Amino acid sequence: MQQPLHEIAINLLTRLIATQSFSKEEEEVAAIVEEFFDKHGVHSYKRGNNVWVRNQHFNPQLPTVLLNSHLDTVRPNTGYTRDPFKPEIIDGKLYGLGSNDAGGPLVSLIATFLHYYDRKDLKYNVVMAATAEEEISGTGGVESIWSALTPIDFAIVGEPTLCGMATAEKGLMVLDCVAKGKPGHAAREEGINAIYEALPDIEWIRNYKFPKKSSTLGDIKMTVTVIHAGRQHNVVPADCEFTIDVRVTDMYTLEEILETIKSHVKCQVTARSLRMRPSGIADDHPVVLAAKNLGLNLYGSPTTSDQALMPIPSVKMGPGDSARSHSADEFIYVDEIRQGIETYIALLDQVIVKA
């Protein structure tokens, strides 16, 4: 009797949890995924720490759907009471680092790919890519293999969404800012305190609202998340460095947002990247229509994933709960993985894509 897909997925996930896979250190888990596909008779391709496969009867004349999720994890936070690399199933919960983000979605997509792998009656091709560096928005992940994946028509990005479908996703722009002052002795009335110079800019960032609000993603959100200034108590600091996390919507380009910020603050502002743009999909796209037919929850996501790097229509969905991501004693319900596989298959069975 053939082993059920959810059992295959759970067994693979336990191996992945037990193997350290921090961003840029995914070599071992990539090898496990390669070995897994080989065991199931599927030829895989590898570049860097990225592994991808395509259906057995791939037809270049047909449209192609990409199933994608990431191999890497964040580092375990200090609140862990369990061994983050010891997979354990207790009361229906599979514990371990990366179990929820995004191991559960990843193995559910891999199982879904196996379901379609040798079908001869597919109306579109299915490509599965397990990719690296998502947690750090690195350049060595899905972006680095995009040209090798063949033309892709739309993508399903596996992230924990309680199997709802994010039809839009905020982009991300990280800004490094420097407020300039002049050093002096703290005991005398001399110097210009860079911290005080930074305060009006930080207050503006805290309170400013961009006028245009997205119907799917809401408002742009700006948050000061890191600040550094001064080296000793009796010296007025000459520099105050701080970081802004900007979650952007489809109502403005990243360039427009950056120029707006620069025009309102006094400090020097430098964007680390303009790569992580907001993403989305048309309301009448076949995959969205299929989701509506299934009664899936559709929403706009405030978090950013590898969708931001894909120049095609895409959605984000998968088993697990985003609220558990990066949490101590991370877990995913075993039954969520079964539900995830069933939901992915039900969705893809309904999708009608025209070549």
MARLUM-255645 format. One line per field, with one value per residue (C-alpha): residue number from 1; x, z, y. Coordinates in steps of 0.1 Angstrom, whole numbers, plus 5000, padded with zeros to 4 digits. Example, Ala and Ser with C-alpha at 12.3 -4.5 7.8 and 13.67 -1.06 7.14 Angstrom:
2
nr = (1,2)
east = (5123,5137)
up = (5078,5071)
north = (4955,4989)
***
This chain:
355
nr = (1,2,3,4,5,6,7,8,9,10,11,12,13,14,15,16,17,18,19,20,21,22,23,24,25,26,27,28,29,30,31,32,33,34,35,36,37,38,39,40,41,42,43,44,45,46,47,48,49,50,51,52,53,54,55,56,57,58,59,60,61,62,63,64,65,66,67,68,69,70,71,72,73,74,75,76,77,78,79,80,81,82,83,84,85,86,87,88,89,90,91,92,93,94,95,96,97,98,99,100,101,102,103,104,105,106,107,108,109,110,111,112,113,114,115,116,117,118,119,120,121,122,123,124,125,126,127,128,129,130,131,132,133,134,135,136,137,138,139,140,141,142,143,144,145,146,147,148,149,150,151,152,153,154,155,156,157,158,159,160,161,162,163,164,165,166,167,168,169,170,171,172,173,174,175,176,177,178,179,180,181,182,183,184,185,186,187,188,189,190,191,192,193,194,195,196,197,198,199,200,201,202,203,204,205,206,207,208,209,210,211,212,213,214,215,216,217,218,219,220,221,222,223,224,225,226,227,228,229,230,231,232,233,234,235,236,237,238,239,240,241,242,243,244,245,246,247,248,249,250,251,252,253,254,255,256,257,258,259,260,261,262,263,264,265,266,267,268,269,270,271,272,273,274,275,276,277,278,279,280,281,282,283,284,285,286,287,288,289,290,291,292,293,294,295,296,297,298,299,300,301,302,303,304,305,306,307,308,309,310,311,312,313,314,315,316,317,318,319,320,321,322,323,324,325,326,327,328,329,330,331,332,333,334,335,336,337,338,339,340,341,342,343,344,345,346,347,348,349,350,351,352,353,354,355)
east = (5000,5014,5023,4999,5013,5010,5031,5058,5057,5059,5088,5107,5099,5114,5147,5147,5141,5169,5194,5206,5196,5203,5203,5233,5239,5213,5238,5228,5190,5194,5212,5183,5158,5179,5181,5144,5136,5161,5144,5111,5125,5125,5154,5164,5185,5207,5224,5239,5216,5185,5169,5142,5123,5096,5069,5078,5058,5069,5054,5069,5037,5017,5015,5037,5029,5057,5054,5080,5090,5122,5147,5163,5153,5161,5182,5164,5155,5165,5130,5133,5127,5131,5160,5151,5167,5149,5116,5090,5053,5034,4996,4994,5020,5053,5079,5111,5128,5114,5085,5060,5081,5083,5089,5053,5044,5076,5069,5032,5042,5067,5040,5016,5043,5046,5009,5011,5046,5039,5004,5000,4968,4980,4967,4998,5033,5043,5077,5087,5116,5130,5151,5175,5181,5144,5147,5174,5161,5193,5204,5213,5177,5149,5161,5194,5177,5148,5162,5167,5131,5118,5090,5066,5030,5020,5033,5021,5045,5044,5042,5021,4987,4963,4957,4941,4953,4972,4964,4986,5016,5034,5069,5099,5124,5150,5165,5198,5197,5224,5218,5248,5259,5292,5312,5317,5321,5288,5297,5299,5276,5294,5288,5256,5239,5232,5206,5186,5191,5175,5145,5124,5130,5121,5089,5080,5085,5063,5034,5034,5007,5010,4978,4969,4956,4956,4923,4941,4971,4960,4985,5022,5039,5072,5089,5122,5137,5174,5193,5230,5247,5275,5304,5309,5288,5306,5309,5281,5276,5285,5265,5232,5224,5190,5172,5137,5116,5092,5063,5051,5019,5010,4999,5034,5067,5096,5113,5084,5083,5121,5119,5090,5110,5141,5122,5108,5138,5171,5192,5210,5189,5202,5181,5197,5178,5149,5143,5115,5085,5048,5032,4998,4975,4943,4910,4899,4931,4922,4940,4920,4888,4896,4902,4869,4851,4867,4857,4893,4899,4914,4934,4963,4995,5015,5046,5071,5082,5100,5069,5085,5112,5089,5080,5048,5013,5016,4998,5010,4994,5001,4996,5006,5001,5022,5018,5040,5068,5101,5085,5101,5092,5079,5055,5030,5000,5005,4969,4977,5002,4975,4951,4977,4984,4946,4940,4969,4956,4920,4931,4953,4926,4903,4927,4920,4949,4949,4981)
up = (5000,4990,5020,5023,5012,5046,5062,5035,5042,5080,5077,5055,5078,5108,5089,5080,5115,5128,5104,5110,5081,5090,5060,5038,5056,5038,5022,5043,5040,5003,5001,5021,4996,4966,4982,4988,4952,4940,4963,4946,4911,4904,4887,4905,4896,4920,4920,4952,4980,4958,4945,4919,4900,4872,4863,4844,4812,4811,4780,4770,4751,4783,4810,4841,4878,4903,4938,4960,4996,5015,5032,5056,5091,5115,5145,5176,5200,5236,5248,5237,5264,5239,5217,5185,5164,5181,5162,5186,5181,5213,5214,5177,5175,5156,5175,5161,5145,5111,5116,5110,5090,5065,5069,5070,5038,5021,5027,5019,4985,4978,4986,4962,4935,4939,4935,4900,4891,4867,4855,4817,4817,4832,4817,4829,4840,4877,4889,4925,4940,4975,4979,5002,5020,5022,5059,5051,5017,5002,4966,4966,4968,4943,4925,4916,4898,4882,4846,4851,4862,4826,4819,4849,4845,4882,4915,4948,4976,5006,5039,5070,5064,5080,5044,5036,5004,5005,4972,4979,5000,5013,5001,5023,5022,5050,5054,5072,5085,5101,5120,5122,5151,5166,5194,5226,5264,5281,5311,5290,5266,5235,5206,5188,5201,5172,5193,5196,5159,5152,5174,5151,5122,5143,5155,5119,5109,5138,5129,5091,5071,5034,5018,4995,5012,4994,4992,4998,5019,5039,5049,5045,5078,5090,5122,5137,5148,5156,5170,5179,5192,5216,5230,5265,5290,5290,5252,5231,5203,5168,5150,5156,5134,5132,5110,5095,5085,5058,5048,5014,4995,4958,4960,4956,4941,4964,4948,4955,4991,4995,4980,5002,5033,5022,5016,5051,5073,5079,5084,5057,5043,5024,5012,5015,4985,4962,4954,4978,4961,4969,4950,4941,4916,4897,4914,4883,4880,4876,4909,4928,4912,4923,4958,4959,4947,4976,5001,5011,5032,5009,5024,5020,5040,5060,5059,5031,5014,4982,4963,4963,4940,4915,4884,4878,4894,4927,4959,4993,5012,5033,5065,5099,5115,5108,5145,5154,5130,5148,5181,5209,5209,5173,5162,5135,5140,5122,5109,5094,5071,5059,5054,5036,5010,5005,5000,4976,4955,4956,4945,4916,4904,4899,4883,4846,4829,4792,4773)
north = (5000,5034,5056,5086,5119,5136,5109,5113,5150,5147,5123,5147,5176,5158,5153,5190,5202,5180,5197,5232,5254,5291,5315,5310,5276,5255,5230,5200,5205,5211,5177,5161,5174,5162,5128,5128,5135,5109,5083,5091,5088,5126,5142,5174,5204,5224,5257,5271,5260,5259,5227,5225,5198,5197,5173,5142,5150,5187,5203,5237,5245,5246,5272,5266,5270,5274,5259,5276,5277,5282,5260,5284,5293,5321,5314,5302,5329,5329,5319,5282,5256,5227,5216,5235,5208,5179,5171,5158,5152,5158,5162,5165,5192,5188,5209,5222,5252,5259,5235,5263,5288,5274,5237,5228,5247,5234,5197,5202,5217,5189,5163,5182,5181,5143,5140,5156,5145,5116,5127,5128,5148,5180,5212,5231,5222,5220,5232,5229,5250,5247,5278,5296,5329,5339,5349,5375,5386,5374,5373,5336,5324,5321,5353,5336,5306,5325,5322,5285,5278,5282,5307,5308,5319,5321,5310,5297,5307,5284,5303,5297,5314,5289,5278,5312,5329,5362,5378,5408,5413,5443,5450,5459,5487,5490,5525,5533,5569,5591,5623,5645,5666,5679,5664,5682,5678,5669,5691,5722,5740,5729,5705,5696,5664,5641,5623,5655,5661,5627,5631,5653,5629,5599,5617,5625,5588,5577,5600,5605,5589,5585,5599,5569,5538,5504,5486,5452,5462,5492,5519,5521,5513,5529,5518,5528,5495,5501,5530,5536,5567,5577,5558,5573,5592,5625,5631,5647,5622,5635,5608,5590,5561,5545,5520,5523,5493,5504,5481,5493,5489,5489,5526,5540,5529,5523,5552,5575,5565,5570,5605,5615,5604,5622,5654,5655,5645,5662,5631,5612,5583,5553,5524,5490,5477,5485,5448,5438,5453,5448,5419,5408,5391,5401,5394,5375,5354,5316,5307,5334,5323,5287,5299,5317,5285,5266,5293,5301,5332,5359,5387,5411,5402,5427,5405,5400,5368,5357,5369,5403,5389,5373,5393,5373,5369,5351,5342,5332,5304,5273,5253,5268,5301,5332,5342,5312,5322,5329,5321,5301,5264,5267,5241,5231,5208,5175,5177,5212,5195,5170,5199,5219,5191,5186,5223,5228,5198,5209,5244,5232,5208,5237,5261,5267,5284,5293,5288)
***
